């Protein structure tokens, strides 16, 4: 038979499991799509970005979005939505 400590432990584990399941997924995985994921430039082949500058800019903006708790859209340049652009 479970005592009060066991019941409290199981209740705590249940609440923790629910809280972890409710957390948003933060893993944004970019996949080659034929355009630069930062500026939207075409004809990059199987690469993710035009060059190292675009890659660094996207990384910087993604880090800021994560720190500010903003939505992490994997390819904002081509979805036609208004997006925030950060400058250094």
C-alpha positions in Angstrom: 0.0 0.0 0.0 1.3 3.5 -0.9 1.9 6.0 1.8 1.5 9.8 1.6 5.0 10.3 0.4 4.5 7.8 -2.5 1.2 9.5 -3.5 2.9 12.9 -3.4 5.8 11.6 -5.5 3.4 10.2 -8.2 1.3 13.3 -8.3 4.5 15.4 -8.7 5.7 13.2 -11.5 2.3 13.5 -13.2 2.4 17.2 -13.1 6.0 17.4 -14.3 5.2 15.1 -17.3 2.2 17.2 -18.2 4.3 20.4 -18.0 7.1 19.0 -20.1 4.6 17.8 -22.7 3.0 21.2 -23.0 6.3 23.0 -23.7 6.7 24.2 -27.3 9.2 22.3 -29.5 12.3 24.5 -30.1 14.1 22.3 -32.6 13.9 24.1 -35.9 15.5 22.0 -38.6 16.3 23.7 -41.8 16.1 21.7 -45.0 17.4 22.6 -48.4 14.6 24.2 -50.4 16.4 25.8 -53.4 16.5 29.3 -51.8 18.4 31.1 -49.1 16.6 30.8 -45.7 17.8 34.2 -44.7 17.3 36.5 -47.7 15.2 34.4 -50.0 17.7 34.5 -52.8 17.1 31.8 -55.4 19.5 29.3 -56.9 21.5 28.1 -53.9 21.1 24.5 -54.9 21.2 22.1 -51.9 22.7 24.7 -49.6 20.7 26.4 -46.9 22.1 29.9 -47.3 23.7 32.1 -50.1 26.9 32.5 -48.2 28.5 32.6 -44.8 27.1 36.1 -44.2 23.5 35.0 -44.7 24.2 32.0 -42.4 25.6 34.2 -39.7 22.7 36.7 -40.0 20.1 33.9 -39.7 21.9 32.4 -36.7 22.0 35.8 -35.0 18.3 36.5 -35.7 17.4 33.0 -34.6 19.3 33.4 -31.3 17.5 36.7 -30.7 14.1 35.2 -31.5 14.8 32.3 -29.1 15.9 34.7 -26.3 12.8 36.9 -26.8 10.5 34.0 -27.0 9.3 34.9 -30.5 8.1 32.4 -33.0 11.0 30.6 -34.8 9.9 30.4 -38.4 12.5 28.3 -40.3 12.2 30.2 -43.6 10.7 33.7 -43.1 12.0 35.1 -46.3 9.6 33.2 -48.6 6.3 32.9 -46.7 5.1 36.4 -47.5 4.5 37.3 -43.9 5.8 40.3 -42.1 8.8 39.3 -40.0 11.1 41.1 -37.6 14.5 41.9 -38.9 17.3 42.4 -36.4 20.5 44.3 -37.2 23.7 44.2 -35.3 
